[in-house]
Amino acid sequence: MSEDLEGPGQAAGADVTGAEVTGAEVTGVEVTGGEVTGDDGAGNRVVGGEAKSVLEYMARQIVDEPDAVVIDPDQRGPDRVDLRLHVAPDDMGKIIGRRGRVAQAIRTVVRAVGAREGVETTVDIVD
């Protein structure tokens, strides 16, 4: 699987390859290339914009109702952001996974992307 990401908060020209979701595991995710272009429409850089985009992409790929995925960012300082993930009630089990393994994998990937931006990122899954 390979998909070019474009748009606010996403890496222009970035290529996501090898992502595979099987059962309760997310494996082989690789993001390469591109420059972060996330801004708030006024030309200002959005803190955690790339992490938010990656979270939205992963959540939409996992759930049955991708249009119900909503992410509320909460900036907690110049280098910290909390992302609240909302999904349809029927999709909560898919996002959390058995013993929370999918949720933990999502948090790990998003935290790594945030670290690459120099931002401490946390993910909360809310109903």
N, CA, C and O of each residue as an XYZ file, in Angstrom:
508
protein
N       0.850     -1.159      0.000
C       0.000      0.000      0.000
C       0.897      1.224      0.000
O       1.860      1.293      0.764
N       0.589      2.182     -0.847
C       1.341      3.417     -0.915
C       0.376      4.539     -1.222
O      -0.425      4.436     -2.151
N       0.446      5.614     -0.446
C      -0.490      6.708     -0.631
C       0.220      8.011     -0.365
O       0.885      8.163      0.659
N       0.083      8.976     -1.299
C       0.650     10.294     -1.089
C      -0.298     11.097     -0.223
O      -1.508     11.103     -0.450
N       0.253     11.775      0.770
C      -0.550     12.595      1.670
C      -0.436     14.042      1.228
O       0.653     14.506      0.887
N      -1.550     14.757      1.231
C      -1.533     16.175      0.921
C      -2.573     16.879      1.768
O      -3.554     16.262      2.183
N      -2.374     18.158      2.030
C      -3.357     18.933      2.765
C      -2.781     19.500      4.039
O      -1.658     19.172      4.421
N      -3.552     20.358      4.705
C      -3.077     20.976      5.936
C      -2.722     19.942      6.993
O      -3.478     19.001      7.232
N      -1.577     20.121      7.617
C      -1.163     19.240      8.690
C      -0.577     17.929      8.223
O      -0.262     17.062      9.037
N      -0.426     17.772      6.904
C       0.109     16.532      6.382
C       1.432     16.800      5.691
O       1.736     17.940      5.338
N       2.199     15.776      5.501
C       3.500     15.916      4.868
C       3.328     15.906      3.363
O       2.926     14.895      2.787
N       3.629     17.020      2.725
C       3.502     17.097      1.273
C       4.542     16.199      0.630
O       5.728     16.288      0.947
N       4.107     15.344     -0.262
C       5.014     14.450     -0.944
C       5.449     13.266     -0.106
O       6.276     12.472     -0.554
N       4.916     13.125      1.098
C       5.283     11.999      1.945
C       4.666     10.729      1.384
O       3.613     10.765      0.747
N       5.318      9.633      1.620
C       4.850      8.365      1.102
C       4.718      7.390      2.268
O       5.707      7.067      2.926
N       3.496      6.921      2.523
C       3.252      5.941      3.573
C       3.230      4.589      2.906
O       2.388      4.336      2.045
N       4.147      3.710      3.289
C       4.234      2.408      2.633
C       4.248      1.278      3.640
O       4.663      1.445      4.786
N       3.789      0.137      3.194
C       3.911     -1.087      3.963
C       3.021     -1.187      5.175
O       3.220     -2.084      5.995
N       2.046     -0.308      5.329
C       1.173     -0.363      6.496
C       0.233     -1.550      6.368
O      -0.393     -1.749      5.326
N       0.138     -2.328      7.418
C      -0.741     -3.488      7.405
C      -1.396     -3.621      8.770
O      -0.724     -3.649      9.801
N      -2.718     -3.702      8.755
C      -3.470     -3.885      9.992
C      -4.072     -5.277      9.940
O      -4.891     -5.571      9.070
N      -3.667     -6.135     10.871
C      -4.165     -7.495     10.920
C      -4.577     -7.804     12.348
O      -3.753     -7.768     13.262
N      -5.848     -8.104     12.535
C      -6.309     -8.433     13.883
C      -6.031     -7.299     14.835
O      -6.598     -6.217     14.690
N      -5.168     -7.523     15.809
C      -4.885     -6.521     16.829
C      -3.490     -5.934     16.678
O      -2.923     -5.426     17.645
N      -2.923     -6.000     15.453
C      -1.568     -5.507     15.265
C      -1.492     -4.530     14.101
O      -2.155     -4.710     13.080
N      -0.682     -3.504     14.267
C      -0.356     -2.595     13.181
C       1.134     -2.761     12.956
O       1.935     -2.494     13.853
N       1.515     -3.206     11.751
C       2.917     -3.494     11.498
C       3.394     -2.836     10.224
O       2.595     -2.506      9.347
N       4.679     -2.647     10.123
C       5.327     -2.227      8.895
C       4.990     -0.828      8.417
O       4.969     -0.599      7.208
N       4.725      0.119      9.307
C       4.403      1.476      8.888
C       5.698      2.233      8.667
O       6.573      2.260      9.532
N       5.809      2.851      7.490
C       6.989      3.636      7.180
C       6.543      4.924      6.502
O       5.808      4.889      5.516
N       6.985      6.057      7.027
C       6.671      7.346      6.426
C       7.987      7.967      5.990
O       8.896      8.148      6.799
N       8.085      8.296      4.691
C       9.331      8.848      4.175
C       9.067     10.090      3.347
O       7.974     10.271      2.810
N      10.075     10.942      3.246
C      10.031     12.105      2.369
C       9.106     13.190      2.859
O       8.464     13.070      3.902
N       9.052     14.262      2.074
C       8.083     15.310      2.321
C       8.520     16.325      3.344
O       9.459     16.110      4.111
N       7.821     17.427      3.335
C       8.049     18.507      4.275
C       6.726     18.802      4.960
O       5.678     18.769      4.314
N       6.754     19.086      6.238
C       5.528     19.357      6.972
C       4.968     20.698      6.517
O       5.665     21.712      6.514
N       3.672     20.681      6.126
C       3.060     21.907      5.625
C       1.876     22.333      6.474
O       1.105     23.197      6.055
N       1.708     21.749      7.664
C       0.551     22.066      8.494
C       0.570     23.500      8.964
O       1.549     23.960      9.552
N      -0.521     24.208      8.702
C      -0.655     25.551      9.229
C      -2.113     25.816      9.572
O      -2.989     25.013      9.252
N      -2.367     26.930     10.216
C      -3.726     27.237     10.665
C      -4.492     28.102      9.671
O      -5.517     28.683     10.027
N      -4.021     28.196      8.449
C      -4.673     29.004      7.437
C      -4.139     30.425      7.406
O      -4.328     31.129      6.414
N      -3.484     30.856      8.454
C      -2.915     32.197      8.518
C      -1.407     32.150      8.321
O      -0.721     33.151      8.523
N      -0.890     30.994      7.929
C       0.537     30.847      7.715
C       1.310     30.464      8.957
O       2.536     30.357      8.910
N       0.624     30.255     10.062
C       1.288     29.857     11.306
C       1.331     28.345     11.401
O       0.377     27.661     11.029
N       2.415     27.840     11.887
C       2.606     26.403     12.014
C       1.727     25.848     13.140
O       1.668     26.428     14.224
N       1.047     24.729     12.886
C       0.208     24.080     13.878
C       1.067     23.104     14.679
O       1.730     22.242     14.102
N       1.056     23.237     16.005
C       1.820     22.330     16.858
C       1.187     20.950     16.777
O      -0.008     20.800     17.031
N       1.983     19.933     16.422
C       1.491     18.567     16.332
C       0.660     18.297     15.093
O      -0.089     17.319     15.067
N       0.762     19.121     14.074
C      -0.033     18.958     12.861
C       0.226     17.644     12.146
O      -0.712     16.996     11.682
N       1.473     17.249     12.053
C       1.810     15.997     11.380
C       1.322     14.800     12.207
O       0.818     13.828     11.645
N       1.468     14.864     13.519
C       0.997     13.782     14.394
C      -0.516     13.632     14.273
O      -1.028     12.513     14.230
N      -1.233     14.751     14.218
C      -2.683     14.714     14.071
C      -3.073     14.068     12.743
O      -4.008     13.269     12.690
N      -2.366     14.410     11.686
C      -2.655     13.840     10.370
C      -2.418     12.334     10.337
O      -3.203     11.586      9.754
N      -1.341     11.900     10.958
C      -1.045     10.464     10.998
C      -2.106      9.735     11.825
O      -2.552      8.654     11.439
N      -2.513     10.314     12.955
C      -3.563      9.712     13.775
C      -4.863      9.600     12.982
O      -5.521      8.560     13.009
N      -5.226     10.651     12.286
C      -6.459     10.627     11.500
C      -6.391      9.575     10.397
O      -7.357      8.846     10.170
N      -5.257      9.494      9.715
C      -5.083      8.502      8.652
C      -5.231      7.079      9.199
O      -5.972      6.269      8.640
N      -4.524      6.781     10.291
C      -4.579      5.429     10.852
C      -5.983      5.088     11.334
O      -6.480      3.996     11.060
N      -6.628      6.007     12.049
C      -7.968      5.748     12.576
C      -8.957      5.509     11.445
O      -9.778      4.595     11.529
N      -8.894      6.312     10.388
C      -9.819      6.144      9.262
C      -9.622      4.807      8.546
O     -10.573      4.251      7.996
N      -8.402      4.297      8.551
C      -8.126      3.017      7.901
C      -8.642      1.837      8.724
O      -8.954      0.785      8.166
N      -8.734      1.999     10.024
C      -9.123      0.900     10.913
C     -10.631      0.765     11.065
O     -11.146     -0.353     11.100
N     -11.350      1.883     11.157
C     -12.768      1.855     11.505
C     -13.668      1.553     10.303
O     -13.250      1.648      9.150
N     -14.925      1.182     10.612
C     -15.926      0.942      9.570
C     -16.593      2.236      9.112
O     -17.081      2.316      7.984
N     -16.618      3.246      9.976
C     -17.232      4.534      9.652
C     -16.175      5.641      9.693
O     -16.089      6.372     10.680
N     -15.366      5.773      8.626
C     -14.283      6.762      8.645
C     -14.764      8.206      8.753
O     -14.028      9.065      9.239
N     -15.986      8.485      8.307
C     -16.492      9.853      8.395
C     -16.810     10.267      9.830
O     -16.951     11.458     10.109
N     -16.922      9.310     10.735
C     -17.214      9.606     12.136
C     -15.953      9.901     12.944
O     -16.051     10.247     14.121
N     -14.776      9.774     12.342
C     -13.518     10.033     13.043
C     -13.335     11.541     13.217
O     -13.339     12.299     12.247
N     -13.175     11.956     14.473
C     -12.951     13.366     14.798
C     -11.787     13.435     15.787
O     -11.721     12.667     16.747
N     -10.872     14.370     15.533
C      -9.727     14.548     16.425
C      -9.753     15.975     16.953
O      -9.745     16.938     16.186
N      -9.784     16.093     18.276
C      -9.755     17.400     18.928
C      -8.368     17.619     19.522
O      -8.014     16.978     20.511
N      -7.573     18.521     18.930
C      -6.258     18.808     19.508
C      -6.386     19.790     20.663
O      -7.213     20.701     20.626
N      -5.573     19.601     21.679
C      -5.540     20.492     22.829
C      -4.076     20.839     23.102
O      -3.331     20.036     23.663
N      -3.677     22.043     22.697
C      -2.291     22.446     22.865
C      -2.029     22.776     24.319
O      -2.723     23.608     24.904
N      -1.038     22.134     24.905
C      -0.714     22.289     26.327
C       0.599     23.033     26.531
O       1.247     22.876     27.565
N       0.986     23.823     25.576
C       2.236     24.565     25.651
C       2.861     24.606     24.270
O       2.299     24.091     23.304
N       4.036     25.228     24.185
C       4.668     25.364     22.872
C       5.177     24.055     22.281
O       5.407     23.965     21.075
N       5.352     23.046     23.119
C       5.897     21.790     22.607
C       5.146     20.564     23.144
O       5.726     19.488     23.291
N       3.860     20.738     23.434
C       3.058     19.614     23.922
C       1.633     19.733     23.403
O       1.042     20.813     23.435
N       1.076     18.604     22.918
C      -0.292     18.591     22.426
C      -0.949     17.266     22.812
O      -0.346     16.197     22.715
N      -2.201     17.371     23.251
C      -3.009     16.191     23.538
C      -4.024     16.059     22.410
O      -4.711     17.023     22.072
N      -4.117     14.863     21.826
C      -5.068     14.612     20.750
C      -6.163     13.702     21.274
O      -5.887     12.598     21.744
N      -7.415     14.164     21.196
C      -8.555     13.348     21.631
C      -9.210     12.751     20.398
O      -9.666     13.474     19.513
N      -9.253     11.434     20.347
C      -9.809     10.716     19.202
C     -11.233     10.282     19.509
O     -11.481      9.579     20.489
N     -12.166     10.707     18.665
C     -13.572     10.310     18.771
C     -13.904      9.441     17.566
O     -13.603      9.815     16.432
N     -14.527      8.276     17.799
C     -14.985      7.401     16.718
C     -16.427      6.994     17.014
O     -16.936      7.236     18.109
N     -17.078      6.377     16.032
C     -18.444      5.893     16.224
C     -18.449      4.837     17.337
O     -17.476      4.098     17.487
N     -19.526      4.758     18.113
C     -19.590      3.782     19.213
C     -19.329      2.344     18.762
O     -18.708      1.573     19.494
N     -19.791      1.979     17.575
C     -19.572      0.616     17.078
C     -18.114      0.345     16.709
O     -17.717     -0.813     16.579
N     -17.308      1.404     16.539
C     -15.905      1.244     16.151
C     -14.939      1.299     17.330
O     -13.734      1.137     17.138
N     -15.434      1.522     18.537
C     -14.544      1.622     19.700
C     -13.715      0.356     19.890
O     -12.524      0.431     20.194
N     -14.339     -0.803     19.711
C     -13.618     -2.067     19.871
C     -12.485     -2.226     18.874
O     -11.428     -2.759     19.211
N     -12.699     -1.767     17.646
C     -11.653     -1.874     16.630
C     -10.479     -0.957     16.956
O      -9.324     -1.336     16.760
N     -10.764      0.241     17.449
C      -9.696      1.192     17.764
C      -8.924      0.749     18.998
O      -7.705      0.917     19.055
N      -9.612      0.188     19.982
C      -8.935     -0.240     21.212
C      -8.226     -1.576     20.993
O      -7.083     -1.744     21.419
N      -8.886     -2.520     20.337
C      -8.272     -3.815     20.065
C      -8.258     -4.713     21.293
O      -8.576     -4.286     22.403
N      -7.888     -5.949     21.069
C      -7.798     -6.903     22.183
C      -6.711     -6.479     23.147
O      -5.564     -6.244     22.764
N      -7.100     -6.388     24.405
C      -6.180     -5.984     25.484
C      -5.532     -4.624     25.213
O      -4.472     -4.326     25.765
N      -6.157     -3.801     24.371
C      -5.655     -2.458     24.107
C      -4.443     -2.392     23.201
O      -3.746     -1.378     23.168
N      -4.185     -3.459     22.468
C      -2.969     -3.503     21.649
C      -3.008     -2.533     20.476
O      -1.995     -1.906     20.167
N      -4.145     -2.398     19.820
C      -4.250     -1.455     18.699
C      -4.105     -0.032     19.224
O      -3.387      0.775     18.633
N      -4.778      0.283     20.326
C      -4.681      1.623     20.915
C      -3.234      1.944     21.286
O      -2.762      3.056     21.048
N      -2.539      0.984     21.862
C      -1.146      1.219     22.250
C      -0.260      1.410     21.029
O       0.645      2.245     21.048
N      -0.507      0.644     19.960
C       0.266      0.800     18.724
C       0.028      2.181     18.114
O       0.969      2.828     17.656
N      -1.217      2.628     18.108
C      -1.540      3.962     17.590
C      -0.812      5.024     18.408
O      -0.199      5.929     17.842
N      -0.875      4.921     19.730
C      -0.206      5.909     20.594
C       1.304      5.937     20.343
O       1.913      7.006     20.328
N       1.901      4.763     20.147
C       3.345      4.685     19.926
C       3.739      5.369     18.618
O       4.703      6.135     18.587
N       3.006      5.100     17.546
C       3.324      5.695     16.246
C       3.131      7.207     16.292
O       3.980      7.954     15.808
N       2.018      7.662     16.871
C       1.740      9.102     16.937
C       2.767      9.804     17.823
O       3.193     10.915     17.505
N       3.169      9.178     18.923
C       4.194      9.761     19.789
C       5.522      9.896     19.032
O       6.227     10.892     19.194
N       5.866      8.901     18.208
C       7.110      8.947     17.428
C       7.064     10.064     16.385
O       8.054     10.767     16.186
N       5.933     10.226     15.728
C       5.787     11.301     14.745
C       5.885     12.656     15.432
O       6.532     13.568     14.916
N       5.250     12.793     16.589
C       5.345     14.039     17.348
C       6.767     14.334     17.772
O       7.204     15.484     17.719
N       7.494     13.312     18.191
C       8.887     13.491     18.607
C       9.734     13.978     17.440
O      10.653     14.778     17.618
N       9.416     13.490     16.245
C      10.146     13.932     15.055
C       9.912     15.424     14.806
O      10.774     16.106     14.252
N       8.744     15.929     15.217
C       8.426     17.359     15.110
C       8.945     18.146     16.309
O       8.930     19.377     16.296
N       9.406     17.443     17.345
C       9.848     18.110     18.563
C       8.703     18.437     19.491
O       8.785     19.370     20.290
N       7.609     17.650     19.384
C       6.408     17.899     20.174
C       6.069     16.650     20.978
O       6.029     15.548     20.433
N       5.823     16.825     22.285
C       5.358     15.715     23.112
C       3.867     15.525     22.815
O       3.066     16.435     23.030
N       3.504     14.345     22.323
C       2.140     14.097     21.866
C       1.526     12.936     22.636
O       2.147     11.884     22.790
N       0.293     13.137     23.121
C      -0.451     12.050     23.750
C      -1.767     11.877     23.011
O      -2.310     12.825     22.445
N      -2.271     10.639     23.027
C      -3.533     10.322     22.371
C      -4.494      9.776     23.416
O      -4.166      8.837     24.141
N      -5.684     10.367     23.489
C      -6.751      9.881     24.347
C      -7.902      9.431     23.460
O      -8.341     10.172     22.580
N      -8.386      8.229     23.691
C      -9.544      7.725     22.947
C     -10.753      7.933     23.818
O     -10.859      7.351     24.897
N     -11.674      8.771     23.349
C     -12.851      9.125     24.151
C     -14.117      8.686     23.448
O     -14.139      8.530     22.227
N     -15.182      8.484     24.232
C     -16.453      8.070     23.643
C     -17.437      9.198     23.586
O     -18.560      9.014     23.115
